[in-house]
Amino acid sequence: MFNFTYDLPTKILFGKDQIENLGQEIKKYTDSVLLVYGGGSIKKNGSYDAAVRQLNEYGIRFEELAGVAPNPRIESVIEGVDIIRENDLKGILAVGGGSSIDCAKVIAGSVDYQGDPWDLVSGKAKYKSVLPIFTVLTLSATGSEMDRNAVISNTKLNAKLGTFHPDFLPKVSVLDPTYTFTVPNNQTAAGTADIMSHIMESYFSVDESAFISDRFAESLLKACIKYAPIALTKPDDYEARANLMWASTLGINGITSMGKKVPWSVHRIEHMLSAYYDITHGTGLAILTPHWMEYVLNETTLPRFVTFGINVWNIDASLPKEQIAKTAIAKTRAFFSSIGIPEKLGELGIDDTYLDEMAVRSHGPNGLPNAFMPITVEDIRNIIKNSL
């Protein structure tokens, strides 16, 4: 197990009506915020009205940035920075899913930078300071409510890049499962796939010494497998929604990756797909993952797939190892299919037009030498091609 530092100062307010504590928590840090959100869903599920009531009750001045898109755009970041500067706001409250939260994070880190915020996202410049961030989560998926990361798209460049800063960790996150009751089935399914992909990106490592992290990962995966079908058939099942929401948070807040080297492979490929085709992130991950699994299965990676099959999918441990591994991959594909996710990228309108470009850009200049299985440009090309 490798050395690590685990420090997550985000305060989680989990459960029904916890938003009633939001105002007093924000007031500890600031008396003005930019309220960031996407479409109209937060006005249907009640989270918008509840958040605004809290802001008004505690005398917290606010302006709004609405319309943040899935795969949030750099244009929204720029607009948010302008609003904050014009109104001298000192914090940011994101209400919604990962897109709104990611956008809020990069806005918070861009206010103190006088250049193009894309410089920060692309790594050409460094964040100087970050405004305090607060969130009200309405979609179980990205885990942005308790991590240091954000992902922003630049459609003009066909780019979708991850960026991070320690202060991107929200100060306070409200996690009320009832706000996810109205999430459509396709978003619930894609969100579940996103959660599972986060966990599997950390889980699939040739290092077998991080026993505790791996057992956490297996439990979270089993929770998703158990509760996603329930949430799809009974959207207002509190137990199912609560467990999916907590799995979303724990799946990427570091608990499943401590003590491991986990350069992610599938996310890197999917980011390029959604940069070119603007597909739903979780859907792309669910399609790619089984194809990536099949491609990287070999004598070196076999033991991890065997453990995965036995501990996550309850496959008979007495079966031949290769059979266990292949069955585990088949069960992973079948599960994603069972919750309504396509098995091929072609079903999303993706073809091989940009195949070579996406493979080169996914690989990048340094590749993935420490990945579960290092993959070349040609490997990435084959994985995408197999997924079409």
Beta strands, then each sheet from edge to edge (+ up, - down):
strand 1: 11-14
strand 2: 32-36
strand 3: 61-65
strand 4: 92-96
strand 5: 133-137
strand 6: 149-154
strand 7: 159-164
strand 8: 172-175
sheet 1: 1+ 8+ 5+ 4+ 2+ 3+
sheet 2: 6+ 7-
end
